[in-house]
Amino acid sequence: MKGLFESRQIAPSLFQSDFMDRPFVQQSVPAPWFYISVSVLNVRDSTAVMYMLPSFDALEDVLKYQGKNYVVESIQYVTPAFMNESGEWKMENLLEISEVVDGYGAHAKAFNVDGGRTYLGFDLVDGASFKPLRIIFKRAAKGGI
């Protein structure tokens, strides 16, 4: 398969009429990104939909769209090794997003994940090192968002 990825395109033969035959997705987004699960309810049943969102702005749009027929069930914050200090890409349950004032007086977004870890920009930080201004998102205690 020489040259398959040289042009950053996937050979059309990889994709069949049934996408489950070849479950391959290429995503080119800046790091970090969000992986979310959404329930879409209709008259007869509900469907689970997964989104890979490349930015906080995209996530914020989805959160604003929520209603009784469109519910965000979970959000994973996906970070590369240099951010999460684990040596590999990591998906972590997102618990809260806050607007904060950092040590330099600049407004920023803080992302709190499982394990008491907080990301500010591309860094893991001590949550006590900044002043929270407002909560943008908070995960519900049990079940959905």
Secondary structure, DSSP 8 states (H G I E B T S, - for coil): -TTTTTTS---GGG--SSGGGS--------SSEEEEEEEEE-SS-EEEEEEEESSHHHHHHHHHH-BTTEEEEEEEEEE-HHHHSSSS-EEEEEEEEEEEE-TTS-EEEEEEEGGGEEEETTEEE-GGGSEEEEEEEE--SSS--
